[in-house]
Amino acid sequence: MKVLLLKDVYNLGRAGEVKKVADGYARNFLLPQKLAIKASAGAMNHVEKIKNAAAKERELLNAELGELAGQIEGLELTFTAKVGETGKLYGSITQQMIVDVINEKIGSSVDRHQVESQPLREVGEHWVRIRLTFDLLPKVKVVVVSEEELQKAAQPEKRPRKSRPAAEAVKEKSKVSENPPAPAAEEVQKQG
C-alpha cells in the first residue's frame, strides 16, 4: 500500500514523502497513529503544505532538544558486570539501564525506546546513539568493566615475602659463634 507520511517516521521517511509499505504496517500502525494517510489523488494535493508544516515543527523540536543533545553528547557511562572466562557477560547491559544512568546524571526524561543499541554483552567500550529527534542523534560512550578487574585494581599490591639472602644467613651464623674457637692442641704446645 502507498501512504503519504504526515509526520516523520524513523526508519521510514520524513513528512510529505510517499512510501510503499506493507498493508498490515499501514493498517495497524501508521494509519491509526495518524502518522500517514493513503496516498490518493486528493491527498497528493496537500504534499507541499504537509512538508512545510513538518519542517517548522522539526525546527522547533530540534531547537528545544538541542541543549539536551549537547548534555548527552560525550557522556561516559561505566557499568560493572560479572564476566565469564570467554569475556562474555553473565546477563547484559540493557537499554533501560543506560537510560536510567543518563536520566540520573543530567536530570532528563529519555525513554529506553530512544536508545539505538542491542543489549551489550561484552566487556569494553561501546558507542550508543540516543535518538532524540529525526536529526538529533547524540552518542554516549558506555564502558563495561568486569567485577574481577575492578577488584584487582582496588586491592593494594601484595609484596612477595623476601627470602633472606645467603649473606645475611652467614652473618647470623657468625654472630652465634662470636667466641673464637679454642686453639688446637698443636698451637698450645708451640706457645708453651
SEBALUM-407983 format. One line per field, with one value per residue: residue number from 1; residue in three letters; x, y, z of N, C-alpha, C in turn. Coordinates in steps of 0.02 Angstrom, whole numbers. Example, Ala and Ser with C-alpha at 12.3 -4.5 7.8 and 13.67 -1.06 7.14 Angstrom:
BEGIN
num <- 1 / 2
residu <- ALA / SER
n_x <- 660 / 642
n_y <- -284 / -112
n_z <- 390 / 354
ca_x <- 615 / 684
ca_y <- -225 / -53
ca_z <- 390 / 357
c_x <- 660 / 645
c_y <- -165 / 2
c_z <- 390 / 394
***
This chain:
BEGIN
num <- 1 / 2 / 3 / 4 / 5 / 6 / 7 / 8 / 9 / 10 / 11 / 12 / 13 / 14 / 15 / 16 / 17 / 18 / 19 / 20 / 21 / 22 / 23 / 24 / 25 / 26 / 27 / 28 / 29 / 30 / 31 / 32 / 33 / 34 / 35 / 36 / 37 / 38 / 39 / 40 / 41 / 42 / 43 / 44 / 45 / 46 / 47 / 48 / 49 / 50 / 51 / 52 / 53 / 54 / 55 / 56 / 57 / 58 / 59 / 60 / 61 / 62 / 63 / 64 / 65 / 66 / 67 / 68 / 69 / 70 / 71 / 72 / 73 / 74 / 75 / 76 / 77 / 78 / 79 / 80 / 81 / 82 / 83 / 84 / 85 / 86 / 87 / 88 / 89 / 90 / 91 / 92 / 93 / 94 / 95 / 96 / 97 / 98 / 99 / 100 / 101 / 102 / 103 / 104 / 105 / 106 / 107 / 108 / 109 / 110 / 111 / 112 / 113 / 114 / 115 / 116 / 117 / 118 / 119 / 120 / 121 / 122 / 123 / 124 / 125 / 126 / 127 / 128 / 129 / 130 / 131 / 132 / 133 / 134 / 135 / 136 / 137 / 138 / 139 / 140 / 141 / 142 / 143 / 144 / 145 / 146 / 147 / 148 / 149 / 150 / 151 / 152 / 153 / 154 / 155 / 156 / 157 / 158 / 159 / 160 / 161 / 162 / 163 / 164 / 165 / 166 / 167 / 168 / 169 / 170 / 171 / 172 / 173 / 174 / 175 / 176 / 177 / 178 / 179 / 180 / 181 / 182 / 183 / 184 / 185 / 186 / 187 / 188 / 189 / 190 / 191 / 192
residu <- MET / LYS / VAL / LEU / LEU / LEU / LYS / ASP / VAL / TYR / ASN / LEU / GLY / ARG / ALA / GLY / GLU / VAL / LYS / LYS / VAL / ALA / ASP / GLY / TYR / ALA / ARG / ASN / PHE / LEU / LEU / PRO / GLN / LYS / LEU / ALA / ILE / LYS / ALA / SER / ALA / GLY / ALA / MET / ASN / HIS / VAL / GLU / LYS / ILE / LYS / ASN / ALA / ALA / ALA / LYS / GLU / ARG / GLU / LEU / LEU / ASN / ALA / GLU / LEU / GLY / GLU / LEU / ALA / GLY / GLN / ILE / GLU / GLY / LEU / GLU / LEU / THR / PHE / THR / ALA / LYS / VAL / GLY / GLU / THR / GLY / LYS / LEU / TYR / GLY / SER / ILE / THR / GLN / GLN / MET / ILE / VAL / ASP / VAL / ILE / ASN / GLU / LYS / ILE / GLY / SER / SER / VAL / ASP / ARG / HIS / GLN / VAL / GLU / SER / GLN / PRO / LEU / ARG / GLU / VAL / GLY / GLU / HIS / TRP / VAL / ARG / ILE / ARG / LEU / THR / PHE / ASP / LEU / LEU / PRO / LYS / VAL / LYS / VAL / VAL / VAL / VAL / SER / GLU / GLU / GLU / LEU / GLN / LYS / ALA / ALA / GLN / PRO / GLU / LYS / ARG / PRO / ARG / LYS / SER / ARG / PRO / ALA / ALA / GLU / ALA / VAL / LYS / GLU / LYS / SER / LYS / VAL / SER / GLU / ASN / PRO / PRO / ALA / PRO / ALA / ALA / GLU / GLU / VAL / GLN / LYS / GLN / GLY
n_x <- 42 / 25 / 73 / 53 / 159 / 122 / 190 / 361 / 433 / 533 / 660 / 583 / 535 / 524 / 401 / 278 / 328 / 301 / 276 / 297 / 226 / 203 / 41 / -15 / 67 / 35 / -107 / -114 / -25 / 31 / -84 / -184 / -110 / -105 / 3 / 16 / -73 / -179 / -109 / -189 / -260 / -318 / -255 / -126 / -124 / -96 / 36 / 146 / 103 / 101 / 237 / 297 / 237 / 285 / 422 / 434 / 389 / 486 / 599 / 571 / 566 / 696 / 769 / 721 / 762 / 897 / 987 / 979 / 1031 / 1163 / 1204 / 1196 / 1283 / 1440 / 1441 / 1504 / 1475 / 1492 / 1487 / 1484 / 1505 / 1476 / 1587 / 1615 / 1733 / 1756 / 1746 / 1622 / 1475 / 1384 / 1224 / 1168 / 1198 / 1068 / 954 / 869 / 945 / 1049 / 977 / 926 / 1042 / 1084 / 973 / 982 / 1107 / 1096 / 970 / 862 / 726 / 737 / 683 / 683 / 660 / 720 / 852 / 973 / 1026 / 1076 / 1060 / 1208 / 1337 / 1470 / 1633 / 1713 / 1729 / 1589 / 1495 / 1347 / 1199 / 1080 / 919 / 847 / 772 / 724 / 835 / 927 / 1048 / 1134 / 1289 / 1338 / 1463 / 1487 / 1557 / 1603 / 1652 / 1735 / 1692 / 1793 / 1914 / 1899 / 1901 / 2031 / 2104 / 2069 / 2123 / 2267 / 2436 / 2509 / 2658 / 2785 / 2850 / 3007 / 3147 / 3276 / 3435 / 3583 / 3700 / 3656 / 3616 / 3739 / 3802 / 3723 / 3754 / 3888 / 3875 / 3819 / 3923 / 4023 / 4121 / 4288 / 4354 / 4419 / 4596 / 4688 / 4767 / 4900 / 4939 / 4938 / 5047 / 5154 / 5157 / 5192
n_y <- -59 / 112 / 255 / 421 / 510 / 594 / 637 / 636 / 478 / 370 / 274 / 257 / 374 / 552 / 679 / 711 / 633 / 500 / 333 / 158 / 32 / -116 / -189 / -224 / -155 / -24 / -22 / -64 / 14 / 141 / 213 / 211 / 280 / 403 / 441 / 432 / 440 / 362 / 362 / 449 / 532 / 653 / 674 / 696 / 826 / 901 / 890 / 985 / 1075 / 992 / 959 / 1085 / 1119 / 1014 / 1038 / 1159 / 1115 / 1018 / 1100 / 1179 / 1078 / 1026 / 1138 / 1150 / 1029 / 1034 / 1080 / 977 / 874 / 918 / 903 / 766 / 717 / 645 / 597 / 486 / 326 / 206 / 35 / -106 / -281 / -457 / -572 / -705 / -838 / -829 / -697 / -645 / -568 / -613 / -607 / -444 / -272 / -169 / -69 / 2 / 11 / 94 / 211 / 243 / 282 / 392 / 480 / 500 / 564 / 685 / 732 / 714 / 656 / 538 / 406 / 225 / 175 / 261 / 230 / 174 / 31 / -137 / -250 / -243 / -359 / -385 / -353 / -194 / -42 / 44 / 130 / 216 / 270 / 397 / 428 / 573 / 660 / 655 / 711 / 738 / 648 / 611 / 539 / 418 / 361 / 201 / 107 / -52 / -145 / -282 / -360 / -428 / -372 / -243 / -265 / -314 / -201 / -116 / -174 / -163 / -185 / -339 / -371 / -483 / -599 / -572 / -676 / -724 / -665 / -759 / -703 / -634 / -741 / -804 / -706 / -709 / -835 / -818 / -725 / -800 / -882 / -797 / -808 / -850 / -1000 / -1131 / -1145 / -1260 / -1414 / -1427 / -1295 / -1246 / -1314 / -1260 / -1129 / -1140
n_z <- 0 / -39 / 50 / 115 / 210 / 360 / 468 / 527 / 518 / 599 / 523 / 411 / 338 / 298 / 338 / 215 / 115 / -3 / 24 / -3 / 87 / 189 / 194 / 319 / 409 / 377 / 402 / 537 / 611 / 555 / 500 / 609 / 708 / 655 / 577 / 445 / 287 / 163 / 2 / -100 / -246 / -205 / -82 / -122 / -165 / -55 / -19 / -19 / 79 / 192 / 200 / 227 / 351 / 429 / 423 / 494 / 621 / 648 / 656 / 770 / 869 / 861 / 904 / 1033 / 1093 / 1073 / 1172 / 1267 / 1190 / 1180 / 1313 / 1327 / 1229 / 1219 / 1349 / 1473 / 1524 / 1649 / 1680 / 1788 / 1782 / 1799 / 1726 / 1613 / 1575 / 1440 / 1409 / 1391 / 1456 / 1605 / 1586 / 1533 / 1480 / 1476 / 1373 / 1458 / 1576 / 1533 / 1501 / 1628 / 1699 / 1621 / 1638 / 1775 / 1786 / 1711 / 1734 / 1646 / 1541 / 1460 / 1356 / 1354 / 1228 / 1143 / 1137 / 1031 / 1019 / 1039 / 1178 / 1278 / 1282 / 1302 / 1371 / 1373 / 1271 / 1208 / 1086 / 1094 / 1018 / 1050 / 1007 / 992 / 910 / 736 / 676 / 780 / 853 / 975 / 1038 / 1160 / 1268 / 1322 / 1446 / 1487 / 1622 / 1698 / 1853 / 1919 / 1871 / 1919 / 2057 / 2072 / 2038 / 2141 / 2256 / 2363 / 2309 / 2342 / 2416 / 2375 / 2492 / 2554 / 2534 / 2643 / 2604 / 2564 / 2619 / 2733 / 2811 / 2834 / 2911 / 3025 / 3074 / 3107 / 3209 / 3309 / 3341 / 3405 / 3497 / 3487 / 3414 / 3517 / 3534 / 3437 / 3492 / 3450 / 3428 / 3557 / 3616 / 3545 / 3589 / 3720
ca_x <- 0 / 62 / 48 / 83 / 177 / 101 / 242 / 423 / 432 / 602 / 674 / 538 / 542 / 503 / 334 / 269 / 353 / 257 / 313 / 260 / 236 / 160 / -28 / -25 / 103 / -5 / -172 / -109 / 18 / 35 / -149 / -215 / -70 / -109 / 69 / 11 / -139 / -171 / -85 / -239 / -250 / -337 / -204 / -65 / -129 / -75 / 106 / 187 / 78 / 124 / 310 / 312 / 217 / 331 / 487 / 428 / 384 / 551 / 645 / 556 / 585 / 769 / 792 / 702 / 802 / 968 / 1026 / 981 / 1079 / 1229 / 1220 / 1204 / 1341 / 1504 / 1436 / 1536 / 1440 / 1530 / 1449 / 1522 / 1465 / 1512 / 1609 / 1637 / 1801 / 1760 / 1742 / 1551 / 1443 / 1327 / 1171 / 1186 / 1183 / 1009 / 938 / 840 / 1000 / 1083 / 932 / 922 / 1103 / 1081 / 923 / 1009 / 1164 / 1080 / 903 / 818 / 674 / 747 / 648 / 725 / 649 / 762 / 920 / 984 / 1077 / 1055 / 1092 / 1280 / 1354 / 1542 / 1673 / 1747 / 1697 / 1537 / 1464 / 1275 / 1165 / 1016 / 879 / 801 / 728 / 746 / 900 / 972 / 1069 / 1197 / 1320 / 1359 / 1514 / 1470 / 1615 / 1584 / 1711 / 1720 / 1699 / 1857 / 1965 / 1888 / 1925 / 2105 / 2130 / 2056 / 2164 / 2337 / 2480 / 2541 / 2728 / 2806 / 2892 / 3077 / 3185 / 3338 / 3492 / 3633 / 3748 / 3628 / 3616 / 3807 / 3815 / 3690 / 3793 / 3950 / 3857 / 3808 / 3988 / 4068 / 4179 / 4334 / 4361 / 4477 / 4654 / 4702 / 4818 / 4968 / 4954 / 4952 / 5114 / 5203 / 5158 / 5219
ca_y <- 0 / 176 / 302 / 487 / 521 / 657 / 654 / 598 / 411 / 347 / 216 / 253 / 434 / 617 / 701 / 735 / 583 / 444 / 271 / 96 / -8 / -175 / -172 / -231 / -100 / 36 / -28 / -75 / 62 / 208 / 247 / 225 / 329 / 464 / 457 / 431 / 428 / 328 / 409 / 457 / 592 / 711 / 684 / 719 / 898 / 932 / 870 / 1043 / 1101 / 945 / 966 / 1149 / 1114 / 967 / 1071 / 1206 / 1076 / 987 / 1153 / 1195 / 1021 / 1023 / 1194 / 1134 / 972 / 1044 / 1085 / 910 / 836 / 941 / 873 / 693 / 704 / 637 / 568 / 421 / 286 / 146 / -18 / -164 / -341 / -521 / -594 / -774 / -849 / -812 / -625 / -627 / -551 / -651 / -556 / -392 / -202 / -157 / 0 / 33 / 27 / 152 / 269 / 260 / 319 / 457 / 522 / 516 / 610 / 751 / 751 / 717 / 604 / 499 / 342 / 170 / 164 / 307 / 204 / 133 / -19 / -202 / -258 / -252 / -422 / -394 / -303 / -146 / 22 / 41 / 195 / 206 / 331 / 412 / 462 / 623 / 677 / 626 / 740 / 740 / 581 / 615 / 475 / 408 / 309 / 153 / 66 / -110 / -171 / -342 / -351 / -455 / -322 / -187 / -285 / -317 / -132 / -84 / -204 / -142 / -238 / -379 / -380 / -551 / -603 / -578 / -729 / -695 / -681 / -803 / -664 / -622 / -805 / -815 / -659 / -733 / -892 / -793 / -692 / -852 / -908 / -742 / -831 / -885 / -1071 / -1148 / -1161 / -1333 / -1440 / -1413 / -1225 / -1237 / -1338 / -1212 / -1070 / -1158
ca_z <- 0 / -40 / 100 / 118 / 280 / 389 / 517 / 518 / 547 / 599 / 481 / 353 / 297 / 325 / 322 / 147 / 67 / -18 / 34 / -11 / 147 / 195 / 211 / 391 / 442 / 366 / 436 / 609 / 646 / 526 / 494 / 675 / 745 / 616 / 551 / 372 / 256 / 99 / -50 / -153 / -286 / -164 / -31 / -154 / -172 / 8 / -4 / -1 / 143 / 243 / 205 / 260 / 421 / 462 / 428 / 551 / 682 / 658 / 676 / 840 / 911 / 864 / 946 / 1102 / 1118 / 1058 / 1234 / 1295 / 1149 / 1199 / 1377 / 1319 / 1185 / 1252 / 1416 / 1481 / 1573 / 1666 / 1712 / 1808 / 1773 / 1804 / 1660 / 1609 / 1551 / 1369 / 1401 / 1384 / 1519 / 1631 / 1579 / 1485 / 1497 / 1435 / 1357 / 1517 / 1622 / 1504 / 1509 / 1699 / 1717 / 1587 / 1671 / 1841 / 1780 / 1685 / 1754 / 1587 / 1539 / 1399 / 1358 / 1331 / 1157 / 1106 / 1136 / 972 / 1034 / 1066 / 1244 / 1274 / 1314 / 1303 / 1407 / 1328 / 1257 / 1158 / 1072 / 1088 / 996 / 1081 / 956 / 1021 / 854 / 673 / 659 / 838 / 875 / 1013 / 1056 / 1229 / 1274 / 1375 / 1462 / 1528 / 1657 / 1737 / 1925 / 1940 / 1856 / 1964 / 2123 / 2070 / 2037 / 2206 / 2308 / 2361 / 2285 / 2394 / 2400 / 2392 / 2551 / 2533 / 2566 / 2669 / 2562 / 2594 / 2657 / 2799 / 2847 / 2856 / 2965 / 3085 / 3099 / 3138 / 3272 / 3358 / 3363 / 3413 / 3536 / 3441 / 3431 / 3561 / 3492 / 3430 / 3538 / 3422 / 3438 / 3629 / 3629 / 3516 / 3630 / 3784
c_x <- 45 / 29 / 86 / 96 / 157 / 153 / 305 / 417 / 502 / 607 / 625 / 545 / 518 / 432 / 331 / 294 / 301 / 299 / 267 / 278 / 190 / 91 / -40 / 8 / 63 / -70 / -166 / -68 / 13 / -32 / -181 / -176 / -71 / -40 / 68 / -62 / -126 / -154 / -135 / -225 / -266 / -284 / -140 / -65 / -101 / -2 / 148 / 168 / 103 / 200 / 329 / 295 / 265 / 400 / 487 / 428 / 452 / 602 / 634 / 578 / 660 / 798 / 779 / 747 / 877 / 1012 / 1033 / 1031 / 1150 / 1251 / 1234 / 1267 / 1405 / 1501 / 1473 / 1504 / 1481 / 1486 / 1496 / 1477 / 1508 / 1527 / 1632 / 1708 / 1810 / 1757 / 1670 / 1522 / 1392 / 1270 / 1193 / 1172 / 1127 / 1000 / 910 / 894 / 1037 / 1042 / 928 / 983 / 1104 / 1033 / 947 / 1063 / 1142 / 1009 / 855 / 765 / 678 / 714 / 692 / 717 / 691 / 834 / 927 / 1041 / 1044 / 1085 / 1166 / 1300 / 1429 / 1576 / 1706 / 1708 / 1647 / 1509 / 1391 / 1243 / 1097 / 976 / 830 / 750 / 756 / 818 / 950 / 985 / 1135 / 1222 / 1343 / 1410 / 1496 / 1529 / 1591 / 1648 / 1691 / 1732 / 1767 / 1913 / 1960 / 1913 / 2001 / 2135 / 2121 / 2101 / 2235 / 2380 / 2510 / 2612 / 2748 / 2854 / 2963 / 3110 / 3251 / 3395 / 3543 / 3682 / 3722 / 3629 / 3686 / 3824 / 3784 / 3728 / 3855 / 3934 / 3848 / 3875 / 4039 / 4130 / 4225 / 4341 / 4422 / 4535 / 4666 / 4761 / 4888 / 4987 / 4970 / 5022 / 5166 / 5208 / 5195 / 5285
c_y <- 63 / 223 / 368 / 501 / 590 / 683 / 614 / 531 / 383 / 280 / 207 / 315 / 496 / 634 / 729 / 686 / 528 / 381 / 211 / 52 / -69 / -154 / -173 / -175 / -35 / 33 / -30 / -22 / 132 / 245 / 259 / 278 / 397 / 489 / 461 / 424 / 392 / 381 / 410 / 521 / 655 / 726 / 712 / 795 / 935 / 918 / 930 / 1072 / 1058 / 952 / 1030 / 1146 / 1069 / 999 / 1121 / 1168 / 1044 / 1038 / 1173 / 1140 / 1015 / 1079 / 1179 / 1080 / 979 / 1047 / 1016 / 866 / 854 / 911 / 799 / 677 / 700 / 612 / 501 / 384 / 223 / 97 / -74 / -225 / -402 / -546 / -666 / -778 / -828 / -737 / -601 / -614 / -604 / -601 / -505 / -323 / -182 / -83 / 36 / 53 / 89 / 215 / 291 / 301 / 388 / 504 / 543 / 569 / 680 / 773 / 758 / 663 / 566 / 431 / 287 / 156 / 210 / 284 / 157 / 84 / -83 / -206 / -274 / -313 / -436 / -337 / -257 / -82 / 14 / 111 / 182 / 272 / 336 / 454 / 509 / 645 / 643 / 649 / 738 / 670 / 585 / 545 / 475 / 352 / 265 / 107 / 10 / -141 / -232 / -329 / -374 / -404 / -263 / -203 / -288 / -247 / -98 / -112 / -177 / -201 / -274 / -391 / -451 / -549 / -615 / -636 / -699 / -714 / -723 / -764 / -650 / -685 / -819 / -769 / -683 / -791 / -867 / -757 / -744 / -877 / -851 / -761 / -868 / -958 / -1081 / -1168 / -1237 / -1351 / -1424 / -1342 / -1211 / -1259 / -1289 / -1151 / -1083 / -1183
c_z <- 0 / 9 / 94 / 192 / 302 / 438 / 499 / 553 / 541 / 562 / 423 / 309 / 333 / 302 / 251 / 94 / 57 / -15 / 22 / 49 / 145 / 219 / 286 / 430 / 436 / 407 / 512 / 646 / 618 / 525 / 563 / 715 / 711 / 594 / 475 / 351 / 190 / 46 / -107 / -191 / -246 / -111 / -60 / -165 / -110 / 26 / 18 / 66 / 201 / 254 / 243 / 334 / 460 / 471 / 487 / 617 / 699 / 684 / 749 / 887 / 917 / 907 / 1019 / 1132 / 1104 / 1120 / 1267 / 1256 / 1166 / 1266 / 1371 / 1279 / 1227 / 1324 / 1417 / 1538 / 1585 / 1703 / 1731 / 1803 / 1783 / 1734 / 1664 / 1581 / 1478 / 1357 / 1391 / 1453 / 1539 / 1632 / 1527 / 1514 / 1449 / 1420 / 1418 / 1567 / 1598 / 1515 / 1582 / 1721 / 1685 / 1623 / 1740 / 1837 / 1760 / 1700 / 1695 / 1592 / 1473 / 1409 / 1330 / 1256 / 1113 / 1101 / 1076 / 984 / 1055 / 1136 / 1237 / 1314 / 1317 / 1342 / 1355 / 1321 / 1200 / 1148 / 1057 / 1069 / 1032 / 1030 / 990 / 970 / 792 / 656 / 717 / 863 / 913 / 1031 / 1128 / 1229 / 1334 / 1385 / 1508 / 1555 / 1696 / 1811 / 1949 / 1929 / 1904 / 2035 / 2125 / 2073 / 2104 / 2262 / 2303 / 2340 / 2345 / 2373 / 2418 / 2451 / 2529 / 2570 / 2588 / 2622 / 2600 / 2637 / 2727 / 2841 / 2874 / 2914 / 3030 / 3115 / 3134 / 3203 / 3326 / 3385 / 3367 / 3454 / 3488 / 3462 / 3475 / 3518 / 3493 / 3476 / 3514 / 3436 / 3511 / 3645 / 3604 / 3559 / 3696 / 3787
***
